[in-house]
Amino acid sequence: MRRTKEEAAETRNEILQSAKALFLDKGYENVSLEEIAAAAGVTRGAVHWHFKNKQGLMFAIRDEAQQPFQELAERMSKELPPNPLDLIADTIAAIFDDVHGDPRKRSMLKVMMHLDMAFCDGTTSRASSFRHDMHENFERIFTLMDEKTKLPAPWTPDTAASALTAVIGGLITEWTIDRGSFELVPCGQMFIKMVLKTWFPLAQTQELAITAI
């Protein structure tokens, strides 16, 4: 049974990676489940069983994008580093780096944004939206910071997570819709660092004090 579960997980991952490659190369709308199945070396039924449809595949790809924030939250839950704001900014900067240089990923972001809007409008079923998941990860991170150093008033873990999620979403949306207005790299990256240090000057001061000890 254990081997069967492992094989199922491997098959699911193979389908997911094949779908991601095809979506990037041909565009989400131009890829069929049959093409995904052929690329993964499985039947169309296997794709349907693991993901139901193309929307399910895109949701899974979208969930993968949350991994850096999930991993950061896990890391901080074990031991809060002396520079949590820098780690948050660096994690976001790495994501901006990844999407900025690849126009195919820009197109995929548009599809993800469309799915999020459909979720918010209630026209598609999903346990949570991308923004909701991002908010939860950031709230967990800010809760850990608050327990260690206390966030400056009027910030709470919830309001800080909401604000940062809105800033990231706004930057990516603006860049995706009209790339000519500004660049995610380096402008978006610098803005995130500026925002974090402006919002949480006390935490920044405490970081410097801890580092100096």
N, C-alpha and C positions, 0 to 999 in steps of 0.2 A: 504493500500500500504506500509506503514511504517513497519508493522508487516511482510509483505512478504519479504521486503528487509532484515530485521533482521534475518528471518528464512533462507534466502539464504546465508547470511554471516555465520550463524551458520553451515549450511550444508557444505559450502566451507571449513571452518576451521576443521570440523570433517573429511572431506576427506583428507585434508592436513596432519593432525596429524596422521591419520591412515596410510597414505602413508609413512610418515617419520618413523614411528615405523617399518613398514614392510621392508623398505629400509635398516634400521639399522640392523634388525634381519636376513634378508635373502640375502641382497645385491640387488642393483638396478636392475641388469640384470635378477635376478631370481624372480622378482615380476611382476604379470600381473595386468592389469586394473580391471579384474574380482575379483581378490583377494582384491584389494584396495576397490572396491565397497562393497564387502561382509563385510569387516572389518568395514567400515563406516556405514553400514546399508542402502546403497543407491543403485540405479541402475547404470550399466555401463554408461548409457546415461548421468546420472547426473555428473559423473566424467568427461566425455568428454565435457559436457557443461561448467563446471567450469574451466577446465584445458587443454582441448583438448587431451592431451596425457601424457605419463610418463615424457617426456622432460619438458612439461609445469609445471608438479608437481615439478620437481627438480629445475626449475627456481624459483618457488614460495618459496621453502625451502631455496634456495640460497639467495633470497631477505630478508628472515627473519634474515639471518646472518648479514645483514647490520643494523638491528635495534639498536644495542648498539651505533654505530657511529651516526645514525640519532638522537637518544635520547640525545647523548652528544652535538651534534650541536644545538639542540633545547634548551638544558639547558644553553649553553653558549650564545645563542642569547638573552636570557632573562637577564642574568647577568653574565659577564665574571668573573670567580672565580680568586682568587689570585694565584692559582697553576694550570694553564691550562695544562702545560706539564705533571705534575703528573697525572692528570685526563686522559689525552690521553694514557699515559703509563699503567695506571691501567686498562683502558678499554680493551686495547690490551692484557694485561696480563690475564685478566679474560677469554677472548676468547681462549687464548693458554691453560689455565687451563682446559677449558671445553672439548677441543678436545684431549688433550694430554693423558688423562687417559682412553679413550674409543677407542679401536681399530676399532670399527664399524664406528665411525665418521671419522677415518682416511680413511677408504674405501670410505665413502661418499664424502670426500674432493677430492679424485681422480676423481670421477665422475664429480664434479663441475669444476675441472680443465680441464677435457676433454671438457665440454660444453663451457668453456671460450675459449679454443683453437679453437673449431669449429666455435665460433662466430667470432674470429679474422681472421679465414681463409675464412669466408663468407659462410661456409657450413651449417649454421643454422641461422634462423631469430630471432632477439631479439632486443629490443629497445636499450639495452646497455649491456656491459659485467659487471661481478662482479668487475673487477678492475676499470672500468670506474665509477661505482656507488661509490666505496670506495674512489676514487680520488675526486669525487664531494663532498662527506661528509667531507673529510679532508680539501679540499680547502675552504669550508665554515667555518670550525673551524679556520684555519690559517688566513682567512680574518678577522675574529673577533679579533684574537690576534693582527694582524697587525694594526687594527684600534685603539687598546688600547695601545699597547706598541711598535709597529713598529718592524717587523722582521729584524734581522741583515742582512746586505748585504753579499752575493748577493741574498739572499733568497726572493722570492715572494710567496704569497699564492699558486700559481699554481705550481712553482718548488718544494716547500716544500711538497705539497700534492703528486706530482709525485714521489718524492724520497722516501717518507714514504710508499707509496703504493707499490713501487718496493721492498723495504726492507722486508715488511711483506710478500709479495708474494714470494720472494726468500726464506725466512726462512721456510714458510709453504711448499713450493714445495720441498725444500731439505729434510725436515723432512718426508714428505709424501713418497718421492721416496726411501730414504735411512735413516731410523730412527736411524741406528747405528752411523751415523756421529756426531750427537749432539742431545740434548734434548730440546724441546720447553720450558720445565719447568725444571730447572730455567734458562737455558742458553739463550734461545730465549727472555725471559722476561727481563733479565739483559741487553742483547744487545740492545733492544729497548730503555730502559732507558738511556743507555750510548749514543746511537746515538742522541736522542732528546737533551740531555744536551750538547753534543759536537756541534751539529748543531746550537743550539740557546742559547749560553752562556749568551748573554745580557738579553734575556727573563728570564733566570733562576735567574740572579742577581736581576732583577726587581721584580721577585716573592718574593725573600728573603727580599727585601727592603719593599715591601708592607706588608708582613707578620709581619715584625718587628714593623711596625707603630701601 
